[in-house]
Each structure stands twice: as C-alpha cells, then as structure tokens.
C-alpha cells in the first residue's frame, strides 16, 4: 500500500507558518518581564523615602499608593518630573491614585514623607503602571517583518489574531494589578482590625483593674468605718 500524501497549496502553507510564528512571538511577549512594578516597604518615623521610575516621552504613568499599617495611616506624597518640577503634591493622605500624562523622557522621582510623625513608622504599598504613547503597551513595532500573506485559512486574519492577543494580554495584566491592589486593601484592613483589637483588649483590661481597685477601696473604707479600736471600761 502506498504512503498517503497530503497536497497543500503554497499559500496555505505560508499562512500556516505565519500563524505559528505569530503564536510563538505572542507567547514570548506575554512571558517577558513587565514594565509595571509594585513594592511594599517600611517608612521609618521622621524620614522620607524616594524611588525613581524611568518613563518615555508622551507616555502614561499611573501611580497608586496605600498606607497599610501605622498610626494615623497617612503620609505625604510627591512626584517630581525629570526637570525637578513637582507634578503631584499630597499631604497627610492614606491612599491615592495619580496619572501623569503625557510623560517626559527621563527619571521621575516618587517620594513618601513621614517626617511629621516622630514615633510611628508606616508600611506603604505602591504600584507603578507604565504605558506607551496612546495608552498602548506595545504596538505594531513588536511584530517586525510579519505581514499578512496571500490566501485565507479558515477565515482567520493575522490582524485579528494580533488584536485578540494584545487585548487578552492587557486584560490579564489589569486583572493582576487589581488583585494586587485588593490584597493591599485587605492587608490594610487586617492591620487596622488587629490594632483596634489590641486597643479594645488593653482598655478592657485597664477597666477591669480599675473596677477591682475601686471595689477593694470601698470594702476597705466600709470596714474602717465600723472598726472601733476604743477600749470600753467596765
């Protein structure tokens, strides 16, 4: 019995090869390191900490921060442009979301100040989201030399596949960012509840001790009133 052979048209073979290359490129793109960053740090009392983020020209930078632990739950927040101009200034806030658009090319300085607090340190979470010009993470430059060949295979187009993968990648990144923010909210609420629990327990114990002290004082005072040490002569 002769070997079976499949006859494939040159156009269909070229389209299939292009789809495979596109899928591989999209896979590498999805698993590459993201430009977004997130960080949780401890801000000591009476000090300030600054971080630097590189931005491109005419891009978008979104900064979100939350104070998740510490007395007062507030810090001073400042964003300085690469030329030293204060873009964002906030005083004594516990959280905030700020978007800088369009950005200048260079390093932005993001500062958290706790100098107004002399004794209480703060735990701060912040996240930086960087997007390219027009709000796109990438663009057609990430698909160099990849053009739609002649022919059609099951009515799929390379542009549709590209747009679908880009949309899926953006939505997955946004979902991950939202989950990170929700975890920060949960950590802040947990720390606040634990702090309140400690305060309630402390003052409850103090109230019990005061009540015991008052009770013992009353008993002692009443016994003193009826304790007559005078001698009776008969």
C-alpha positions as CSV (number, residue, x, y, z in Angstrom):
1,X,0.0,0.0,0.0
2,X,1.5,3.3,-1.0
3,X,2.2,6.1,1.5
4,X,-0.5,8.7,2.0
5,X,0.3,12.2,0.8
6,X,-1.4,15.5,1.5
7,X,-1.3,18.1,-1.1
8,X,-1.0,21.7,0.4
9,X,-1.2,24.8,-1.6
10,X,1.8,27.2,-1.2
11,X,-0.4,30.0,0.0
12,X,-1.9,27.9,2.7
13,X,1.5,26.5,3.8
14,X,2.8,30.1,4.1
15,X,-0.2,31.2,6.1
16,X,0.1,28.3,8.5
17,X,3.8,29.0,9.0
18,X,3.0,32.7,9.7
19,X,0.4,31.7,12.2
20,X,2.9,29.5,14.0
21,X,5.5,32.3,14.1
22,X,2.8,34.8,15.3
23,X,1.8,32.4,18.2
24,X,5.4,31.9,19.2
25,X,6.1,35.7,19.2
26,X,3.0,36.3,21.2
27,X,4.0,33.6,23.8
28,X,7.4,35.2,24.2
29,X,5.9,38.6,24.5
30,X,3.4,37.5,27.2
31,X,6.1,35.9,29.4
32,X,8.6,38.7,29.1
33,X,9.2,41.0,32.1
34,X,6.5,43.7,32.5
35,X,7.3,47.4,32.7
36,X,4.9,47.7,35.7
37,X,6.3,47.5,39.2
38,X,5.0,47.2,42.8
39,X,6.7,47.5,46.1
40,X,5.9,47.4,49.8
41,X,8.3,49.0,52.2
42,X,8.6,50.2,55.8
43,X,8.9,54.0,56.2
44,X,10.6,54.9,59.5
45,X,9.3,57.7,61.7
46,X,10.7,61.2,60.9
47,X,12.1,60.1,57.5
48,X,11.3,60.1,53.8
49,X,12.0,57.6,51.0
50,X,12.2,58.3,47.3
51,X,12.1,56.0,44.3
52,X,12.9,56.6,40.6
53,X,10.9,55.4,37.6
54,X,12.1,55.8,34.0
55,X,9.4,57.0,31.6
56,X,9.2,57.5,27.9
57,X,8.2,60.6,26.0
58,X,4.4,61.2,25.5
59,X,3.6,58.1,27.5
60,X,1.4,57.5,30.6
61,X,2.5,56.7,34.2
62,X,-0.1,55.7,36.8
63,X,1.0,55.6,40.5
64,X,-1.3,54.2,43.2
65,X,-0.3,54.0,46.8
66,X,-1.8,52.9,50.1
67,X,-0.7,53.1,53.7
68,X,-1.4,49.6,55.0
69,X,-0.1,49.9,58.6
70,X,1.0,52.5,61.1
71,X,-0.6,55.0,63.4
72,X,-2.6,57.6,61.6
73,X,-2.4,55.7,58.3
74,X,-1.1,58.8,56.4
75,X,1.9,60.1,54.6
76,X,3.0,63.0,52.4
77,X,3.3,62.1,48.7
78,X,5.2,63.9,45.9
79,X,6.0,63.2,42.3
80,X,8.8,65.2,40.6
81,X,9.4,65.4,36.9
82,X,12.8,64.7,35.3
83,X,13.4,68.5,35.3
84,X,12.6,68.8,39.1
85,X,9.0,70.2,38.7
86,X,6.6,69.0,41.3
87,X,3.8,67.3,39.3
88,X,1.8,65.8,42.3
89,X,1.7,67.0,45.9
90,X,-0.4,65.4,48.6
91,X,-0.3,66.0,52.4
92,X,-1.4,63.5,55.1
93,X,-3.3,61.1,52.8
94,X,-3.7,57.3,53.4
95,X,-4.1,56.4,49.7
96,X,-4.3,57.9,46.3
97,X,-4.2,57.2,42.5
98,X,-2.5,59.7,40.2
99,X,-1.9,59.6,36.4
100,X,0.8,61.6,34.8
101,X,0.1,62.2,31.1
102,X,1.9,62.9,28.8
103,X,5.2,62.0,30.5
104,X,8.6,63.4,29.8
105,X,11.5,61.3,28.9
106,X,13.7,60.7,31.9
107,X,13.5,59.6,35.6
108,X,10.6,60.6,37.7
109,X,11.1,60.9,41.4
110,X,8.4,59.4,43.6
111,X,8.7,60.4,47.3
112,X,6.9,59.3,50.5
113,X,7.5,61.6,53.6
114,X,6.8,60.6,57.2
115,X,8.8,63.4,58.8
116,X,5.7,64.8,60.5
117,X,5.5,61.6,62.6
118,X,8.1,61.4,65.4
119,X,7.3,57.9,66.8
120,X,5.1,55.9,64.4
121,X,6.6,54.1,61.4
122,X,4.4,53.4,58.3
123,X,4.1,50.4,56.0
124,X,3.4,51.7,52.4
125,X,2.4,49.8,49.3
126,X,2.6,51.4,45.9
127,X,2.3,50.3,42.3
128,X,3.5,52.0,39.1
129,X,1.9,51.3,35.7
130,X,3.7,52.4,32.6
131,X,2.0,52.6,29.2
132,X,3.3,53.7,25.9
133,X,2.1,56.5,23.7
134,X,-1.6,56.5,23.2
135,X,-2.0,54.1,26.1
136,X,-0.7,51.0,24.2
137,X,1.7,48.6,25.9
138,X,3.3,47.8,22.6
139,X,2.2,48.2,19.0
140,X,3.0,47.1,15.5
141,X,6.7,47.6,16.2
142,X,6.6,44.4,18.3
143,X,5.7,42.4,15.2
144,X,8.5,43.4,12.8
145,X,8.6,41.9,9.3
146,X,5.3,40.0,9.9
147,X,2.9,40.7,7.1
148,X,-0.3,39.0,6.1
149,X,0.4,36.6,3.2
150,X,-1.8,35.8,0.4
151,X,-4.6,33.4,0.8
152,X,-7.1,32.6,3.6
153,X,-7.2,29.8,6.1
154,X,-10.5,29.2,7.9
155,X,-11.2,33.0,7.6
156,X,-8.6,33.9,10.2
157,X,-6.6,37.0,9.7
158,X,-3.3,37.9,11.3
159,X,-4.6,41.3,12.4
160,X,-7.5,39.8,14.2
161,X,-5.2,37.3,16.0
162,X,-2.8,40.1,16.9
163,X,-5.6,42.3,18.3
164,X,-7.1,39.4,20.2
165,X,-3.7,38.5,21.8
166,X,-3.0,42.2,22.7
167,X,-6.4,42.6,24.3
168,X,-6.1,39.4,26.3
169,X,-2.6,40.4,27.5
170,X,-3.8,43.8,28.6
171,X,-6.8,42.4,30.4
172,X,-4.7,39.8,32.2
173,X,-2.3,42.4,33.3
174,X,-5.1,44.6,34.5
175,X,-6.6,41.7,36.4
176,X,-3.3,41.0,38.1
177,X,-2.9,44.7,39.1
178,X,-6.4,44.8,40.5
179,X,-5.8,41.6,42.6
180,X,-2.6,43.2,43.9
181,X,-4.5,46.4,44.9
182,X,-7.2,44.3,46.6
183,X,-4.6,42.4,48.5
184,X,-3.2,45.7,49.7
185,X,-6.6,46.8,50.8
186,X,-7.1,43.5,52.7
187,X,-3.7,43.9,54.4
188,X,-4.6,47.4,55.5
189,X,-8.0,46.4,56.9
190,X,-6.4,43.5,58.7
191,X,-3.8,45.7,60.3
192,X,-6.4,48.2,61.3
193,X,-8.6,45.5,62.9
194,X,-5.7,44.0,64.7
195,X,-4.7,47.4,66.0
196,X,-8.3,48.1,67.2
197,X,-8.4,44.7,68.8
198,X,-5.3,45.4,70.7
199,X,-6.7,48.8,71.9
200,X,-10.0,47.3,72.9
201,X,-8.3,44.5,74.8
202,X,-5.9,46.9,76.6
203,X,-8.6,49.3,77.7
204,X,-10.9,46.4,78.7
205,X,-8.2,45.0,81.0
206,X,-7.5,48.5,82.3
207,X,-11.2,49.0,83.1
208,X,-11.3,45.6,84.9
209,X,-8.3,46.6,87.0
210,X,-9.8,50.0,87.9
211,X,-13.1,48.3,88.9
212,X,-11.3,45.8,91.1
213,X,-9.3,48.7,92.6
214,X,-12.5,50.7,93.3
215,X,-14.2,47.6,94.8
216,X,-11.3,46.9,97.2
217,X,-11.1,50.5,98.2
218,X,-14.8,50.6,99.0
219,X,-14.6,47.4,101.1
220,X,-11.6,48.8,103.0
221,X,-13.3,52.1,103.6
222,X,-16.5,50.4,104.9
223,X,-14.5,48.2,107.2
224,X,-12.6,51.2,108.5
225,X,-15.9,52.9,109.4
226,X,-17.0,50.0,111.6
227,X,-13.7,49.3,113.1
228,X,-13.7,50.9,116.6
229,X,-10.5,50.4,118.5
230,X,-11.5,52.4,121.5
231,X,-11.4,50.5,124.8
232,X,-14.5,50.0,126.8
233,X,-14.0,50.2,130.6
234,X,-16.5,48.3,132.9
